[in-house]
Amino acid sequence: MRMCPDCGSTDLHYDAERGELTCRACGLVLEDRGQLPYENELSAEVDRLGRRQALRLRDEPRRPTRLNSEGARIRESIERARRLNRAAREAPSPDHVVANPEEVMRGGRAEYARTVEVPGEVEVFAAAFKAICPGLSGMRPDKLNSAIARMLKLHDVAHKLHPDPRRAARDLRAKLREHLWRGGG
């Protein structure tokens, strides 16, 4: 079975009238019985590219050459999810999680943190804060729990939940202040 050396497709078409064997996928002319020998390789390459473009326009005039913006966004989000899943699978042990998912999804190297049993009062306070301020639902759970654990003086738990519990507490205070300043809405 012959393959196209340019795109690897096996969808080849022989036109007996012209004496040409062409690739239907990319339009490359593999054999041309009526072709004169070329003086140099450069003119052969220019002619090959010209023929490919002409065949492409003739056979598929409305064929999209690039992904539209929605397709590119979907492809990028799938790629980001794959990176995160791969990083999660490569965790040192089952009780480790990816500590920097945003960085991993941007293509960075994964950092891992050991998961911690969160005391019940932290969960209760987290639910209460989310009920008071719906805007906190967008805050990462580990950051929210870390801020609450720090406020409850559970410093060791706070440090295990998030690499920087002081920053988490500062972000929580800022969100609450913003929410209260807007009048609760």
C-alpha positions in Angstrom: 0.0 0.0 0.0 1.5 3.3 -1.1 1.4 6.4 1.2 1.8 10.0 0.5 5.3 11.1 1.6 4.0 14.6 2.5 0.9 13.9 4.6 1.0 10.1 5.2 -2.5 9.5 3.6 -3.3 6.3 1.7 -6.1 8.0 -0.2 -4.4 8.1 -3.6 -6.1 8.6 -7.0 -4.7 7.7 -10.4 -5.9 9.8 -13.4 -5.3 7.6 -16.5 -6.0 10.5 -18.8 -3.3 12.7 -17.4 -1.1 9.9 -16.2 -0.9 11.4 -12.7 -1.0 9.7 -9.3 -2.2 12.3 -6.7 -3.0 12.3 -3.0 -6.6 13.3 -2.4 -5.8 14.5 1.1 -3.2 17.1 0.3 -3.1 17.3 -3.5 0.5 16.2 -3.9 1.3 14.7 -7.4 3.3 11.6 -6.7 3.8 10.5 -10.3 3.3 12.4 -13.5 4.0 10.5 -16.7 3.8 13.7 -18.8 6.2 15.6 -16.6 9.4 16.8 -18.1 12.6 16.4 -16.1 13.3 19.4 -14.0 16.5 21.4 -14.3 16.8 21.7 -10.5 15.0 20.7 -7.3 13.8 24.3 -6.6 11.7 24.5 -9.7 10.3 21.0 -8.9 9.3 22.1 -5.4 7.7 25.4 -6.6 5.7 23.4 -9.2 4.6 20.7 -6.7 3.3 23.4 -4.3 1.5 25.1 -7.1 -0.2 21.9 -8.3 -1.2 21.0 -4.7 -2.8 24.4 -4.2 -4.6 24.2 -7.5 -5.9 20.7 -6.8 -7.0 21.7 -3.3 -9.0 24.7 -4.7 -10.5 22.7 -7.5 -11.6 19.7 -5.3 -12.5 21.4 -2.0 -13.0 25.2 -2.5 -14.6 25.7 1.0 -12.3 23.5 3.0 -11.3 25.3 6.2 -7.6 25.7 6.6 -7.6 26.6 10.3 -9.7 25.9 13.3 -12.1 28.7 14.1 -11.7 30.4 17.5 -14.3 28.1 19.2 -12.5 25.0 18.0 -9.2 26.4 19.1 -10.6 27.1 22.6 -12.0 23.6 22.8 -8.8 22.0 21.7 -6.8 24.1 24.3 -9.2 23.3 27.1 -8.9 19.5 26.3 -5.1 19.9 26.3 -5.2 21.7 29.6 -7.4 18.9 31.1 -5.0 16.2 29.8 -2.0 18.0 31.4 -3.8 18.2 34.8 -4.9 14.5 34.6 -1.4 13.4 33.7 0.0 15.4 36.7 -2.6 13.9 39.0 -1.7 10.3 37.8 2.0 11.0 38.4 1.4 12.0 42.1 4.0 10.5 44.4 1.4 8.7 46.4 -2.4 8.4 46.5 -2.7 10.9 49.4 -1.0 13.6 47.3 -2.9 16.2 45.1 -1.7 18.7 42.6 -1.0 21.9 44.6 -0.7 24.2 41.6 -3.4 23.2 39.0 -3.4 26.6 37.2 0.3 26.4 36.6 0.1 22.8 35.4 -2.7 23.7 33.0 -0.5 26.5 31.6 2.2 23.9 30.9 4.2 24.3 34.1 5.6 21.6 36.3 3.4 20.1 39.0 3.9 20.6 42.7 2.3 18.2 45.1 0.8 18.6 48.5 -0.4 16.0 51.0 -4.2 16.0 51.5 -5.3 16.8 55.1 -8.3 15.7 57.1 -10.1 19.0 57.6 -11.6 19.5 61.1 -15.4 19.6 61.0 -15.6 23.2 62.3 -13.6 24.4 59.3 -16.2 22.9 57.0 -19.1 24.4 59.0 -17.5 27.9 58.8 -16.7 27.5 55.1 -20.4 26.6 54.4 -21.5 29.6 56.5 -19.1 32.0 54.7 -20.3 30.7 51.3 -23.9 31.3 52.4 -23.2 34.8 53.6 -21.1 35.7 50.5 -22.1 33.8 47.3 -19.0 35.3 45.6 -16.8 33.0 47.6 -18.0 30.0 45.6 -15.4 30.9 43.0 -12.6 30.7 45.6 -10.5 27.6 45.6 -11.7 25.2 48.4 -8.2 24.7 49.7 -7.6 28.4 49.9 -11.0 29.1 51.6 -10.4 26.2 54.1 -6.9 27.4 54.8 -8.0 31.0 55.5 -10.8 29.7 57.9 -8.4 27.3 59.6 -6.0 30.2 60.2 -8.8 32.4 61.5 -9.7 29.6 63.9 -6.0 29.4 65.0 -5.5 26.0 63.5 -2.1 27.0 62.0 -0.8 23.6 61.4 -3.9 22.6 59.4 -3.8 25.9 57.6 -0.3 25.4 56.4 -1.1 21.9 55.2 -4.2 23.0 53.3 -2.5 25.8 51.3 1.1 26.7 50.8 0.5 30.3 51.9 -2.4 30.5 54.4 -1.7 34.2 55.1 -2.4 35.1 51.5 -5.5 32.9 51.6 -6.7 34.7 54.7 -6.0 38.1 53.1 -7.9 37.1 49.9 -10.9 36.0 52.0 -10.9 39.2 54.0 -10.8 41.2 50.8 -13.7 39.3 49.2 -15.8 39.7 52.4 -14.9 43.4 52.6 -15.9 43.9 49.0 -19.1 41.9 49.5 -20.1 43.9 52.6 -19.1 47.2 51.0 -21.5 46.5 48.1 -24.3 46.0 50.6 -24.5 42.2 50.6 -25.6 41.9 46.9 
